[in-house]
């Protein structure tokens, strides 16, 4: 044995130490590459050379996966495109007053949380893996390499409909990111939300909305394109842009100002097809659409209003039909906001839900799930933003006053457009050509107190949301008033264009008399501000009640208790007398 060792050492010395080290390094590299290939799948996350329209056409739902893991970089590439930051802006538009989703990727090694700010993953719980959640995600999604659990954080935004629409934007981005990487995915909304919350150890204000498996599909993607055979209507055929999905994501701009140039017929054709058109990919002899739909019923209706009239998109023939003549943009916009910036866009799109479609049956026994419809609408909205980006157009979304499902604003829009009661307006999306003249414009958007009635001498938290509607990074100062009394002042530094910021004030009501108070927020105009009409907001009423009211309430409760006792005693005496 000793002889063998000496012989081996002698051979190594004869071969040369440098050469030996080189051979060992090469062997290690080869071993690593082979091992990584068999355990993690292809390491390259280079986007395939598809235009955005080709990628949209490839969109399909995958339910069967092979047992090969995707790489960490592929997962991050998908998450960046779906919910990350591109050019300081999120890849999903702001619906409501804040982004409210948390994404938990779960794989064989554990569960993680996505951090959009630096496009990274942090460990959530390594004891919770995709097998842990299998019983609550329908089972088959856990066959994929990873499962993306989309969670609504209600402390960021209280409106569940807006959160579901935001989830729809995320869903569409994941579909397209997966298609651009030859990965498969599917939107799964029929989940056991409470079970997933328990599995992940989430608090009650975190609600799982849906899951999306992500992995290598068992079947390859079929050849795909827009469905040109169905394009027999009055819109020109769809063309391929010069941008990929990844490039379009990075190029998205959220605008509040546009040039006066009208959209061309070709641009309208592209936008409408991308939002709700058909592709040539089939499933069970049915052509796919550009966006997903819960249970495959596709109950949305897309309208577009411009200077000449209001038109409805007919996907089956890729055409539009005129509903009303004349410009209705300003009337439509003013139902949602006193700010009319959206009406300045040359085209104002409306996404609506046809509640009579399929007799209102979403496939779950007849009970219409509003959340599923919101996911559908979010996917359509995201498509508008992406296709606008591919043709160097800019867009935005109007959700103000549409917080309530089928509320007063929806009724006003129906009246303006002469729509039937079965159509429920959901969102307005203005789109136009980017302005070449940058704008300075900040606005007070929302005041939300923690309560509207407060006892004198106690404190009240008040959130004020402001928007940067311009094209510059600004520094702005906000003052909050109760009637004419200053509650506080805060300054926002490096306020990014196209974003929102929520500031929290604490109002100490010591010394304030009983009565009604109007909360008002006012932003000092920034240098060269174009529009100062939206710098102030004063529509919230607060009632201060005196401190002794608490004592009075306690006395009333005590008096009520004594009356009940006395009444029971009286009944007892009455029973004795009857005997």
N, C-alpha and C positions, 0 to 999 in steps of 0.2 A: 504493500500500500504506500509506504514511504517512497519506494522507488518510483511508483507511478506519479506521485505528486511532484517529485523532483524532475522527472522527465517532462511533465506538463509545464512546469515553471521554466525549464530550460528552453522548451519550444517557444514559449511566450517571449523570453528574452531574445531568442534568435529572430523571431518575427518582427520585433521592434515594438516598444511600448506605445509610440504615437499611432502606429498602424492598428494596434490592438484596441486602443481607445476609440479610434475612428470607426472600426468595425462594430464595436459595442454600441456606439451612439447610433449608427445606422440601423442596427438590429432593434434598438429600443424604439426608434421612430417608426419603423415598419410595424412593430408589434402594436404600438399605440394607434396607428392609423387603422390597422385591421380590427383591433378591439373596438375602437370608436365607431367604425363603420357598422359593425354587427350589433352594437348596443345602442347607438344613438341615431342611426340613419345618416343621410347625407349632411355634412356640416355646412355646406354652402347655403346662404340665405339670399343669394342674388335673385332679384325679381326677374321672372321670365319676360321675354321681349314682347309683351302684349300691349296694345293700346288700351285705354280705359274702356272703350266700347267692346273690345274683344273680351276683356276681363269681366265686364258686366254680363256679356252673353254666356260666359262660362259658369255663372252663378248657379249652383244647384245644392240640394241638401244631401249629405252623405250619411248613411246609417250603418255602413259596414266598413270596418277598418282592419288593416293588417297590424300585427304585433311588432311594429318597429317604432322606436321612440323618435320624436322630433328633437332637434337640438335646442338648447337654451336660446341661441341667437334667433332661430326661427320663431320661437314663442315671443320673444321681445319684439321682433319685427312686426308680427301680427298685432300685438298689443299697442305698439307705437302708432300704427296706422289706425287702429280702432279707437284709441282713447288717450293718445299721448299728445305731446306738444310739437307743433310744426311752425316755425317762424314766430315763436312766442304765443301762438294761439293753439287751443285744443283742436284736435281733429274732428270732434263732434261739436255742432253748434250749441249755443246756450239756449235752452228752452226753459222759460221761467226765470228765476233770479239767481240760480247757482247750479253748478255741476254737482250731481248728487250720487254718482255711482262709485262703488268700490268693486274691483275685480279681484277675485280669488282664483288663481290657477291651481288646480289640484292634479297631481300625477302620482306615479307609483312610489315616489320618495317622500311625499308629504303634501302639505298645502302651503301656499305662499300668497302674498299680497302684492299687487302691482302698484308701483309708485310712478305716476305719470310725470312728475316734475323732473326726474332724471332718467326715465325709461329703465327702471330696474325692478328687481324682485327682492322682497325681504321675506324671511321665514315667518310663517304664521303658526303652523303646528305640524311638526314632522310625524306625529302619531296619527294624523288624519290624512289618509291618502284616498285615491279614487275608489278603492274597494270599500272604504268606510262609508262613502256617500252613495254607493251603487244602489242601495235599496230606496233612495229618495230622489234619484235623477232619472228614473225609468229603467235603469239597469244597463241598457246597451250603450249609452254615452260613455260609460266607464271602460268600454272596450278600446276607445281611442287612447292615444298617447297622453293626452291631457284633457281635463274638463274645466272650462271657464265658468265659474259661478258668478253671475252678475247680481250684485246686492245694492239695494236702494238704502241710502243713509238719510232718514227722514229728518235728522237734525240739520242737514244742509239745505233741504228743501222739503216742505211739508206736503206739496201737491203730488199725489201718487200718479195722476194721469201724466203730468209733465215728466216724471221720473221714468214712466214706461215708454214715453216717446223718445226720451234720451237713450233708453236701452235699445230702442229700435234703430237709432243712429249707430250705436255701437255694433249691433247685430249686422247691419248692412256692411259696415267696414270690415268686420271679421270675415264675412262671406267673400268679399272682394280680395282682401289680403290673402286669404287661404287659396283662392283661385289663382292668384298671381304667383303663388309658390308651389302650385300643384299639390296642395294639402286639401283635406276634406273637412267640412264642418256642417252643423245643422243647428237651427234655433229650436230649443226644446222648452216650451212654456208650461207644459203640463207636468209640474214637479210637486214634490211635497216640501213646500217652503219651510214649514215649521221644523220638519226633520232635518233639512239642510242647515237651518239656523242652529239647531242643537248639535249637529255633527261638528260644525265649525266653531261652536262656542261663542256665538254672536249675541249681542244684547238685543233687547226687544225693539230698539229703534233702527235695527239693521234687518232688512227684509230681502231674502233671495227672491228675485223676480223670474229668472230663467237660467238655463245652462246652455253652453255650447261646447260639444266635443270638438277636439282638434287633433288631427293625425293624418297618417297616410291612408288614402282611400283604397279599398279592396279592388275597385274597378277604376280604370283610368278615365280622365275627363274625355268626353266625346268632342269631336269638332264642333265649334260653336260660332255663331254670328247673329246679328239682328235678323229677325224673321222678315226678309225682304218680300217673300211671297204674300204676306198679309198686308203689305204697304200699298194698298190700292186707293187710298184716300187723297185728300187735297194737301197733305204735307209732303215735302220732298223726302226721299229716302235718307236714312241715317248714314252719316259719313264717319270714318275713323279719324279721330283727332291725332295730334302729334305727341300726346302725353300718355304716359303709363299711369296706372292707378297710384303708384307711389308718388309720381311727380304731381299728379292732380291734387293729392292729399296735401303736399307741401305748398301748393300754389293757392289753396283756398283763401279767400279774403272775405271778411265779414264787414260789409259796407253800410253806411248810412247816407251816402251821397253818390250820385251817378251823373253821367253826362246825359244830355237830352236826346242822344241817338237812340232810335227805336231798335228793337231786336229784329233781326232778319227772319225770314221764313225758315231758313236752314237752322238758325239758332233755336227757334221755337220748336222745330222738329226734333232736334237733338235733346232738348230739355224734357219735352213731353215723353218721348220714347224712353229715356233713361229713368224717368220717374215711375212709369207704369206700363211700359210697352212689352212686346213679346220678343222672345228669342226663338231660334230654330231647334233648341234642345227639347226633347220630349220626355215625359214620364207617364206611363200608362196611356199612351196615345194622346196626351194633352201637352200642348206647348208650354214651356216655362215662361215666366215673366221676369222682368228685370229686378224685382224685389220679392221677398218672401211674403207669405200671408198665413196667418193662423188657420189651420185646417184646409188651406188651399182654396178659400172661397173668394178672395179678392173683392172686398166690399167697398173700396174707396172710389171716389170720383174726383178727377182733377179738372179744375177750371183755371183759366187765365184771362185776366182783364188788362186791356191796354187802352190807348187813346181812341180806338175805333169801336170797341165794344167788349162784351164778355163772351167767352167761348168755352165749350166743354170738349174735353179730349175723349175720342173714341178709340181705344187701343186696338179693337178688332180690325179696324181698317186703317189705322194710323192717320186719323183725320180729326178735324175740329168742326164743330157746328156752332153757329152763332145763337146765343140765348137772348142777348140784349144788344142793341146798338147804342153807341154813345159811351163816353168815358165815365166809369163808375169807381175809379181807383180812390178818389178822395173820399167818397161816401163810405166805401168799404173800410178804409183806414181809420176814419174818425170814429167808427163804432168801437175800435179797440184802444184808441189813445188820442189825447189832445195834440200829440205830436204827429205831424203829417209827413214825416220824412219818408215813410214807406211808399206813400202815394207819388213821390217824385221819381220812383223807379219806372222805367218804360214798360215793365211787365210785372203784374202782381198776381202770383199764383195762389190758389186756394185749394187746400186738401180737405175734402169732406168725406163723411161716412154715410153710405146709403143703408140705413137701418132696415129697409124693407127687402134688401137683397137676400136671397135664399131664405125668405120669411124670417129674417133676423136670427137664423140658426148658425152659430159659429161652430157647430159640430159637437158641442158639449151638452146636447139634450135640449137645446132651445134657449137657454139662458145666455144672453149676449154678454160676453166678457169685454168690458170697456178697456181693460188693461191690454188685452190682446190687440184690439183695434188701434190703440195708441202705439203699440210696437210696430204695427203695419205702417202707420202714418209716419213714425220716426224714420223708418227705412226709406220711405218715399222722399221725405225731406232731405235726408242725407244724399240721395241720388241727385237731387236738384243742385245741391252745393257742389258735388264732385263734377257733374257735367258742366256746370257753369264755369268752374275752375279750368276745365280742359279747353274751353274756348275763351279764356281770359276775361270772363265775366265775373262779377261779384254779386253776392247775395246776402240776405239776412232773414231772420224769422221774427214774426210778430205773434206773441202769445199773450200779451196783456189783455185782460178782460175775458179771456177764453179759459180761465182756470176752472170754471164750473162746467161740468159736462152738460151740453145742450141748454145753456143758460140764456140770459137776456141778450148777450152779444150775438150768440148764434141765431136767435130769433130776429134780431135786427138785420143781420147779414142775409137771412132767408128773405126778408121783406124787400131789401134792396135789389136782390137778384131774382126775385120771383121764384124761389125754390120751394118744393113741396116740404111738408113737415117731416117727411121721412129722411131728408138730407140734413146731416148735422155737421156744420162747419167746425173744423178743428184748428187749422193754422193758416196764416198768410205768409207768403214768402216773396218779398220783392227781389227782382233780379235786373241787372242792367250792366252797362259798360262802365268800367272803372273811370272815375274822374281824374283828370290830370292836374287839377288844382286842389292841393291838400286842404283839409278843413280842421279848424279848432272848434271843438264842441263837447262840453261836458254837461251832464244832466242828472237831476235828482229823480230817481225812478220809483222808489218805494219806501214807505215808512211802516214798520211793523213793531208795535209795542207788545211786551209780554202779556199784557192784559189791558183792558180798556176802562176798568174801574179800580181805583186804588184808595186805600185808607190814608188819610193825611198823616205825614210823618214817616211813611215807609218809602222804600225805593222801588223804582220801576226801570226795567231794562228796555231799551228801544233800539232796534236795528234799522239803519238807514242804508239803502242800496243806491249807489250812484253808478253811472255809466259814462264811459268815454266813447262818444259817438263820432269822434273825429279821426284824423289820420296821423296824429302826433302823440308821443308820450308826454303826459302833462304832470304838473304839480298843482294840486288844487286844494282849497280850504273850504270846509263845510261847517256851517253853524246850525245848531238845532235849537228851536224856540218852543216854549209853551206860552201861547199868546205872544206877548212882547218880551217875555223874560228869557234870557239866554240859558239853556240847559248845559250846553258845552260846545266846544269847537275842536275839530280834528283836521289834520292835514294829511293828504295822501301824496306820497312822493313816487315818482316814476310810474305813474298810472298808465299802463299800456293801452294803446288804441284798440278799440273793438272789444274791450273787456269790461267787467263789472267789479265792484268792490263793495263789501258790506261792512259798515262801521257800527260799533255798539256803543251806545251812550247809557249812562246810569243817571236817572233823575231822582234826586233826593227831594221829596215833597214837603220837608219840614218848612213851616212858615207859609205854605200856600193855603189859601182859603178854600172852603168847600165851593164846588161849582164845576162848570164845564171849561175845558181848556183845549185849544186847537194846537196840535203839533205841526210845526212848519220847519222844513229843511231848506237851507239856502246855500248855494255854492257861489263863491266869489268868481266873477268872470275871469277866465284865463286870458293871457295876452292874445290879442287879435281874434277873440272868439267870434264866430260867425253867427251863432244863435244863442241868445241869452234867455229866451222865453221859457226854456225848459230847465233853467237853473234853480227854480223854486218849486216846492211842493207843499201843500197845506190842506190835506183832506182827512186827517185823523183826529177824532174827538176822544178826549180822556175825561172821565168824571172822577173828581176827588170827593170822597165822603169823609165826614168828621171822625175823629178818633173815638168819640163816645159811642159811635154806632156799633162797635164791637160789644161794648158793655150792654147796650140796649138789646142786641141780638141774644146775648147770653140770658138776660132777664126774661125775654120773650120765651126762650126755650124752657127756662125754669118754670115760668108761669104755665106754659102748656103742659109740662110734666105734672105739676100740682093739680091742674084741672083734670087730667086723665086719672090721677090717683083718686081724687075726690069723686069723680064720676063712677069709678069702679066700686068705691065704698058705698055710694048711693045705691048702686045695683045690688050690692050684697045685702044691704038693709032691706031693700024691697023684696028680695027673695025670702028673707027671714019672716017678714010680715005676711007674705003670701002663705007660708007654711002654717 
